[in-house]
């Protein structure tokens, strides 16, 4: 009979942890992250679900003669924002999955 109490307690702890994980993931998904390149002339804003919300370009970076540079800057800014999402996700969700080797 005593083992059942331990099992119920463990189940309650798991349910609580699952609820906390879901709340943390929802908060991450709603958060916005900004990546930039070229000293801030290109900015990309994404959310925690890795969806691009905005791309902001300074007029000075728009040169019809050098489209490749602008494309490169957009890629760099996007990757910068994605890196910030990844780092924040790892630090936030890592406390729940520590040692479990689970995907987010």
C-alpha positions as CSV (number, residue, x, y, z in Angstrom):
1,X,0.0,0.0,0.0
2,X,2.9,2.3,0.8
3,X,4.3,2.0,-2.8
4,X,1.0,3.4,-4.2
5,X,1.4,6.6,-2.2
6,X,4.9,7.1,-3.7
7,X,3.6,6.4,-7.2
8,X,0.8,8.9,-6.8
9,X,3.2,11.5,-5.4
10,X,5.5,10.9,-8.3
11,X,2.6,11.3,-10.8
12,X,1.6,14.6,-9.2
13,X,5.1,15.9,-9.5
14,X,5.3,14.8,-13.2
15,X,1.9,16.5,-13.9
16,X,3.1,19.7,-12.2
17,X,6.4,19.6,-14.1
18,X,4.5,19.0,-17.4
19,X,2.2,22.0,-16.7
20,X,5.2,24.2,-15.9
21,X,6.9,23.1,-19.1
22,X,3.9,24.0,-21.2
23,X,3.6,27.4,-19.5
24,X,7.3,28.0,-20.1
25,X,7.0,27.0,-23.8
26,X,4.0,29.2,-24.3
27,X,5.9,32.1,-22.8
28,X,8.9,31.4,-25.1
29,X,6.6,31.2,-28.1
30,X,5.1,34.6,-27.4
31,X,8.5,36.2,-26.8
32,X,10.1,38.3,-29.6
33,X,13.8,38.1,-30.6
34,X,15.8,40.6,-32.7
35,X,18.7,39.7,-34.8
36,X,20.8,42.3,-36.5
37,X,23.6,42.6,-39.0
38,X,25.7,45.4,-40.5
39,X,25.8,47.4,-37.3
40,X,22.0,47.4,-37.1
41,X,21.2,48.4,-40.7
42,X,19.3,45.1,-41.1
43,X,17.1,43.8,-38.3
44,X,15.0,40.7,-38.2
45,X,12.4,40.1,-35.5
46,X,11.1,36.5,-34.9
47,X,9.0,34.9,-32.2
48,X,9.8,31.8,-30.1
49,X,8.1,29.6,-32.7
50,X,10.8,30.7,-35.1
51,X,8.4,32.7,-37.3
52,X,9.7,35.8,-38.9
53,X,7.6,38.8,-37.8
54,X,9.5,41.7,-39.3
55,X,12.4,42.6,-41.5
56,X,13.7,46.2,-41.1
57,X,16.1,47.7,-43.5
58,X,17.9,51.0,-43.2
59,X,17.7,52.9,-46.5
60,X,21.5,53.1,-46.6
61,X,21.8,49.4,-47.1
62,X,19.4,49.3,-50.1
63,X,21.8,49.5,-53.1
64,X,20.3,48.1,-56.4
65,X,23.9,47.6,-57.6
66,X,24.7,45.3,-54.6
67,X,21.7,43.0,-53.9
68,X,24.0,40.2,-52.8
69,X,25.2,42.2,-49.8
70,X,21.7,42.9,-48.7
71,X,20.8,39.3,-49.1
72,X,23.8,38.3,-47.0
73,X,22.9,40.8,-44.3
74,X,19.3,39.5,-44.1
75,X,20.6,35.9,-43.7
76,X,23.1,37.0,-41.0
77,X,20.4,38.9,-39.1
78,X,17.9,36.0,-39.4
79,X,20.5,33.5,-38.1
80,X,21.4,35.9,-35.2
81,X,17.7,36.0,-34.2
82,X,17.4,32.2,-34.5
83,X,20.5,31.8,-32.3
84,X,18.9,33.9,-29.6
85,X,15.7,31.9,-29.7
86,X,17.8,28.7,-29.4
87,X,19.9,30.0,-26.5
88,X,16.8,31.2,-24.6
89,X,14.9,28.0,-25.3
90,X,17.9,25.9,-24.0
91,X,18.3,27.9,-20.9
92,X,14.6,28.0,-20.1
93,X,13.6,24.5,-21.0
94,X,16.9,22.9,-20.1
95,X,16.0,22.9,-16.4
96,X,13.0,20.6,-17.1
97,X,14.9,18.2,-19.4
98,X,18.2,18.1,-17.7
99,X,19.7,14.7,-18.1
100,X,16.7,13.3,-20.1
101,X,18.0,14.1,-23.6
102,X,14.6,15.1,-24.8
103,X,13.9,17.4,-27.8
104,X,12.0,20.7,-27.1
